Amino acid sequence: MLEEILTGGAKALGISLPEGAIKKYRIYLDALLSVNTDLNLTAIEDEDQAARLHFLDALGLVSRFDLGASSVIDVGAGGGIPGLALKLASPDIELTLLDATGKKVRFLTEVTELLGLSAGCVCGRAEELGREPEYRERFDAAVSRAVARLNSLAELCMPFVRVGGHFLAMKAADSDEEILEAGSAIEKLGGRLCDTREYTIPGTDIVRRVVIIEKTAPTSERYPRRWAAIQKRAL
């Protein structure tokens, strides 16, 4: 059951969850699955699988990078993974959840209130908001999972990150080619590849990777481009 999976999984990852967090993960998962048919928030509807492949996957990021009290934006948040799962494990982070679909953002707003969490839920396109002064280079970290290939994803995410902050991309363990492909884009966007840190999702044989990119210089005002241009010709 979910409670046992999260307790054992957190221990395997070397994480101590805050008091009451597991109860909130239960509330979150129930809410996620209850609206999934209408909103298509996840392809995983089995409770145990969702606990491992969503929540423990997010905890893997926590185990490999200390977010502390950082300001964090989850770009392409969807149903809130990894952002809300990170917030439950690291309540000191200042979280913003960004998604382009209004129905999903309404769900995020409702579930955030249900969980008693403080988080901003923003409806908008990353390539547009990344140019707005309210959001551009305002965050200590940007996180994203399963949105696009790394070269395109970097252009969407790095404009949000302040100089000295980090873009954390959650990728598969076999992403070497994708990382190599993104080298030019990362440099043009003012970043440098710091490290890749792997973890195995407890209870599975799935190896995941956190790609850690440091923002070393401001991103040129040319970026991000419109999504059509990014798709047509990645950096």
N, C-alpha and C positions, 0 to 999 in steps of 0.2 A: 504494500500500500504506500501511498505518497509519503506519509510521515516517516516510515522506515527508510524509504529510498533516499529522501533528503537528509535524514540524520546520518545514515551510513555514508552517503555520497559526500557530504560536507566534510566528514571526518577523513575520508580517503583523500580529499583534496587539500586537507590541512586548514580548513576554515572553521571558525566558530561563528555560528549564526546568532544574531541577536535574540533575546528573549521574545517569544511571541511570533517570530518570523515564520515558523513552519505552519502555524495556524493561518497566517495571512496568505501563504502560498496556496493553502487549501482553498481559501475564499477566492483567490485570484483564478485558480484553475477551474473551479466550478463556474465562475462568471464567464471565463474564456470559452469553455465548452458549451455553455448554455446558449450563446449567441452565434456559435460558429457556423451553423447551417445558413444563417442569413448573411453573415459578414465575411465568411471564408477567411478566418484569421489564422487557421492552422490546418495543415493536412494530416496532423496527428491527433486522433481522437481517443486513442487508448490512454487511460490515465497514467499507467506506469511508464509508458513510452514518453508521454508528454513531460512527466517529472524528470526523466533522464535527459531527453533530447532538447528540451527547452530550458528547464531550471538548472539542472546540473551543468549544462553547457555554459550557461551564463556564469555560474559559480566558478567554472574553470577559468574564465577571464579574471575574476576576482582573485583567484589563487595565483595568477601570473603577473598581475599588475595592481599596485596599491593605488586605488582611486582616492583614498582619504576623504577630504572634504571638498573635492574638486567640483567645479561646475561642469556638467556633462550633458551633451546633446546626443540623443539617439536618432540618427538620420534614417528615415524609412522605418519608423517604429512598428507599424502594423498593429498587432495585438499587444505590443508592449515588451517584446523580447528583442534584445536583452535588457532594455532600459529598466522596466519595472522590476524584473528579477534581480537586477543589480541593486536597485534602491532598497529592496527588502533585505538584502544581505549587507549593504553598506548605507545605512540610513543617513549618514552625514553628507552624502553627495547632494548637490543642488541639480536636480534633474529637469531637463526639457525633452519632451517627446514630440518629434516632428513627423508628420505623415501628410500626404497629399490628398487622402480620401476622407471626406467629411464624416462619413458613418463610422470609420475607424477611430477618428479623433473624438467623436462623441462617446464611443465606448471607453476610450482611454480616460476621458474626463470622469465618466461615471465610476469606473473601477478604481481610479485613483482616490476618489471621494469615499468609496466603499471601504477601501483599505486604510483610510485615515492618513494618506500620504500627501506630502507637499510636492507637487510637480507641475510644471507648465506643460500644457497640451496644445500644440500649435498645428493648425491646418495650413499647409502651404507646400510649394515645390522647393526643394533644396536649392536648385539652380537659380531660383528667384530670391529666396530669403538670404542666401549666401552673399548677396550683394547689398542687403539692407544694413545700415549702420547699427540697428538694434541687435543684430545677430552676428555680423561679420567680425571675425577674430575676437569674439567675446568669451569663448569657452576654454577651460583647461583641457578638456578632452572631448573628442567626437568618437562615438562608437557606431558600428553598423554590422549587420549580419545578413547575408544572403540577399543583397540588393543588386549588385552588379559586379563585373570584373574589376579588379583592383585599380587599373588605370583610370577607368571611368568613375569608380567609387571615390578615388582620391580627389578628383576634381569637384565632386559634390560635397565632400566632407571637409577638406582641408581649409577652405575659406572661413569656416566657422571657428577654427582653432587659433588661439592667440600664439604669438611667438613664444617659444619655450614650452608650449603645450604639446599634446600628443593626439594623433589619430590612431585609433585601435580598431583594426579590421579583423573580424572573426572569420577565419578561412579553414578549409580542409587541410590536412597534413600534406597532401600531394599538390600544393599550390606553388611549388618552386618556379615553374614556368610563368605562372601568372605574376608572381612577385618580380621576376626578372623583366618581364614585359612592361611592368609599371615603373621601372627605374627612371626613365626619362620624365614621365608625368610627375612623379614625386619631386624631382629636382626643380622642374619648372614651376611647381606650385609652392616652392619655398620649404621643402622638407628634406629629410634624409632618413633612410631606413636604419633604425637603431638595432632592432633585434627581432627574432621570431621565437616564440616560446610555446612549446607543445604541451598538451595534457590529454590524457585518456578519460573520456566520460565514464565515471564509475558505473559498473554494472553492464558495460558494453565493451566491445573491442574497437570503438570508434576513436581515432586520434584526431584532435582538433589543434588549431594553431592560432595564436594571437600575433598578428603582424603589427609591430610597434613602430610608428613613424613620428619622428620629432619635427615640430615646426621650428625651423631655424631662421626664417626670414619671412617678411610679409608676402602674402600671395598677390601677384600682379592683379591690377584692376581688370585685366582682360578675362579673368576667370572668377566664377564659373561661367561657361558659355551656356547657351540654350541646350536642352537635352537632345534635341534633334541633331545639333552640331556635334555634341559629345558622341552620340551614337554613330554618326557618319564618319568621324575621324577622331579617334581617341588620341590623347597626347602621347 
